[in-house]
Amino acid sequence: MKPLSGLRILVGRAWHQSDGLSANLHDLGAQVLQIPFIEIRKPRSYKPLDTALKNTATYDWLILTSVNGVEAFWYRIQKLKITRKHFQHLKIAAIGPATCKAIENHGLKVAVVPKEYIAESVVKSLHKKVKGKRVLLARAKVARDVIPRELRVLGAHVDVVEAYETIAPKSSRTRLRAALNNPRRRPDIITFTSSSTVRNFAALAGRQNFSGIRFASIGPVTSATLCELGLPVHIEARKYTIPGLIHAIVQSKR
């Protein structure tokens, strides 16, 4: 018998990112239900990002904190017809291995990947590297301010530009509530891969009875958001990655 046989698991990642997690859970025997809690959209204006990209010569560091940020960043590079040579002088920091891989797939080198894949660890890894340096941080419209705030304390000059925004898909509201209220579709486990997925889930689900459902978090920041909203954390990944989350779910059944 496969390790997750008999479990129904709800994956709430954006449609374009859910296949990897869903496929792996399915291969381990789980019945997977996909209802996105998050949708990636273009920012209302690309002007701040475009301005930064046209002035990359003035920056020393580039920080990217998600695969979505990398793809949005590269989309504008292509639109503006900027070549890789404009980034050769930059030192690049990626928040984790998935973000690092996405950057490298575009032919750029990554100088720093922190040991733990959270904002605080990014700051720690850059502790003695950014004083007096100009840093460009490209990220979602709504995000924690840990990185820019702490790097400025360390003496860096930080520009934050919006590369994309996340919203809660309206179409998921009815599907989610129907699943939660249908015994044949009600999940045993719901996965959360970011604070945004938690907040959007809470907005989409409304007031529900979650008894019997276990909440699985990708890491401590996501878990903190669950707790902040009065939601439980039954499973937390020790390594803050999709494989780490899957491993934690498998271990929780043993």
C-alpha positions in Angstrom: 0.0 0.0 0.0 1.2 3.5 -0.8 2.0 5.8 2.1 -0.8 8.2 1.5 -3.5 5.7 0.3 -6.9 6.6 1.7 -6.2 10.3 2.2 -7.9 13.1 0.4 -5.6 16.1 0.2 -6.6 19.6 -1.0 -3.9 21.5 -2.8 -4.4 25.3 -2.9 -1.5 26.4 -5.0 -2.0 28.6 -8.1 -3.1 26.5 -11.2 0.3 26.9 -13.0 2.2 25.7 -9.9 0.0 23.0 -8.5 0.9 20.1 -10.8 4.2 19.2 -9.1 2.8 19.0 -5.6 -0.4 17.3 -6.8 1.4 14.7 -9.0 3.7 13.7 -6.2 0.9 13.4 -3.7 -1.1 11.3 -6.2 1.9 9.1 -6.8 2.1 8.4 -3.1 -1.5 7.2 -3.1 -3.5 10.3 -2.1 -6.7 11.4 -3.8 -5.9 15.0 -4.7 -8.4 17.9 -4.9 -7.1 21.0 -6.6 -8.8 24.3 -5.7 -6.4 27.3 -6.0 -6.4 29.8 -3.2 -4.2 32.1 -5.1 -4.0 33.6 -8.6 -0.9 35.5 -10.0 -1.6 38.7 -11.8 0.4 41.4 -13.5 0.9 44.6 -11.4 -1.3 47.5 -12.2 1.8 49.3 -13.5 5.2 47.9 -14.7 6.7 51.4 -14.5 8.7 51.0 -11.2 10.0 47.6 -12.3 10.9 48.8 -15.8 12.7 51.8 -14.4 14.7 49.6 -12.1 15.6 47.2 -14.9 16.8 50.1 -17.1 19.0 51.2 -14.3 20.5 47.9 -13.2 24.0 49.4 -13.5 23.3 51.4 -10.3 22.6 48.3 -8.2 25.0 45.9 -6.5 22.6 43.2 -5.4 19.3 41.7 -6.7 17.1 39.8 -4.4 14.3 37.5 -5.7 12.0 35.8 -3.2 9.8 33.5 -5.4 9.6 31.7 -8.7 6.7 34.0 -9.6 9.0 36.9 -9.0 11.7 35.4 -11.2 9.3 34.8 -14.1 7.7 38.3 -13.8 11.2 39.8 -13.7 12.3 37.9 -16.8 9.1 38.7 -18.6 9.9 42.4 -18.4 13.6 41.8 -19.3 12.4 40.3 -22.6 9.8 43.0 -23.2 12.4 45.7 -22.7 15.0 43.7 -24.8 17.6 43.9 -22.0 20.4 41.4 -22.4 22.1 39.2 -19.7 25.2 41.3 -19.8 23.4 44.1 -18.0 23.2 41.8 -14.9 26.7 40.3 -15.0 28.0 42.8 -12.3 25.0 42.0 -10.0 25.2 39.6 -7.1 21.9 37.7 -6.9 20.3 36.3 -3.7 17.5 33.7 -4.0 15.3 32.8 -1.1 15.4 29.1 -1.7 16.4 26.3 -4.2 13.3 26.6 -6.4 13.9 30.3 -6.9 17.6 29.7 -7.4 16.8 27.1 -10.1 14.4 29.4 -11.8 17.1 32.1 -11.9 19.7 29.8 -13.2 17.3 28.5 -15.9 17.5 32.0 -17.4 21.3 31.9 -17.5 22.1 34.0 -14.4 24.3 33.0 -11.5 23.1 33.0 -7.9 25.6 34.2 -5.2 23.5 33.5 -2.1 20.9 30.9 -1.1 20.2 31.0 2.7 20.2 27.8 4.8 16.6 28.4 5.7 14.2 29.6 3.0 12.6 32.5 4.8 13.1 36.3 4.8 15.0 36.4 8.1 17.6 33.9 6.8 18.1 36.0 3.6 18.9 39.0 5.8 21.3 36.9 7.9 23.1 35.5 4.9 23.7 39.1 3.6 24.6 40.5 7.0 28.2 41.6 6.2 27.7 42.1 2.5 25.3 45.0 2.0 26.5 47.9 4.0 26.7 50.9 1.7 25.4 48.8 -1.2 22.4 49.4 -3.5 19.9 46.6 -3.4 17.0 45.9 -5.7 14.2 43.7 -4.3 11.6 42.5 -6.8 8.6 40.8 -5.2 4.8 40.6 -4.8 2.7 43.7 -4.2 1.8 42.4 -0.7 4.7 40.9 1.2 6.5 40.9 4.6 8.8 43.9 5.0 11.5 41.9 6.9 14.1 42.1 4.1 14.0 45.8 3.2 13.6 46.9 6.8 16.5 44.8 8.2 18.8 45.5 5.2 18.3 49.2 5.7 19.3 48.8 9.3 22.5 47.1 8.1 23.2 50.2 6.0 22.0 49.1 2.6 20.1 51.3 0.2 17.0 49.2 -0.8 14.6 49.8 -3.6 11.5 47.6 -3.5 9.6 47.1 -6.8 6.3 45.2 -7.5 6.8 42.5 -10.0 3.3 40.8 -9.6 0.4 40.6 -7.3 -1.6 37.8 -5.8 -5.4 37.6 -5.4 -7.9 35.1 -4.2 -9.7 33.6 -7.2 -13.5 34.3 -6.9 -14.3 31.1 -8.8 -12.7 29.0 -6.0 -15.1 30.2 -3.3 -18.1 28.1 -4.4 -15.9 25.0 -5.1 -14.1 25.2 -1.8 -17.2 25.6 0.3 -18.9 22.8 -1.6 -15.9 20.5 -0.9 -15.8 21.3 2.7 -19.5 20.6 3.1 -19.6 17.4 1.1 -18.6 14.3 3.1 -17.5 12.6 -0.2 -15.1 15.4 -1.1 -14.2 16.9 2.3 -10.4 16.8 2.5 -8.4 15.0 5.3 -5.5 17.4 4.8 -5.3 20.9 3.3 -1.8 22.2 2.2 -0.6 25.7 2.6 2.6 26.9 0.8 2.7 30.6 1.7 1.0 33.1 4.0 -0.9 34.4 0.9 -2.5 30.9 0.5 -3.5 31.0 4.2 -5.1 34.5 4.1 -6.9 33.8 0.8 -8.2 30.4 2.1 -9.7 32.1 5.1 -11.4 34.6 2.9 -12.7 32.0 0.5 -13.8 29.5 3.1 -15.6 31.9 5.5 -16.9 30.5 8.7 -16.6 26.7 8.4 -16.2 23.8 10.7 -12.8 22.3 10.1 -13.0 19.4 12.5 -11.3 16.3 11.3 -9.2 18.3 8.8 -5.5 18.6 9.3 -3.7 21.7 8.1 -0.2 21.2 6.6 2.2 24.1 6.4 5.4 24.6 4.4 7.2 26.3 7.2 7.2 28.6 10.2 6.1 31.8 8.5 3.1 30.1 6.9 2.3 28.4 10.3 2.5 31.8 12.0 -0.1 33.2 9.6 -2.4 30.2 10.3 -2.1 30.8 14.0 -2.7 34.5 13.5 -6.0 33.7 11.9 -7.0 31.2 14.6 -6.4 28.2 12.4 -4.5 25.1 13.6 -1.1 23.8 12.4 -1.1 20.0 12.5 1.8 19.4 10.1 4.8 21.6 9.4 7.7 20.9 7.0 11.2 20.9 8.5 12.7 21.9 5.2 10.7 24.7 3.8 10.2 23.3 0.3 7.5 21.3 -1.6 9.5 18.1 -1.1 9.8 19.0 2.5 6.1 19.5 2.8 5.4 16.2 1.1 7.8 14.4 3.5 6.1 16.0 6.5 2.7 14.8 5.3 4.0 11.2 4.8 5.7 11.2 8.2 2.5 12.5 9.9 0.6 9.3 8.8 3.1 7.0 10.4 
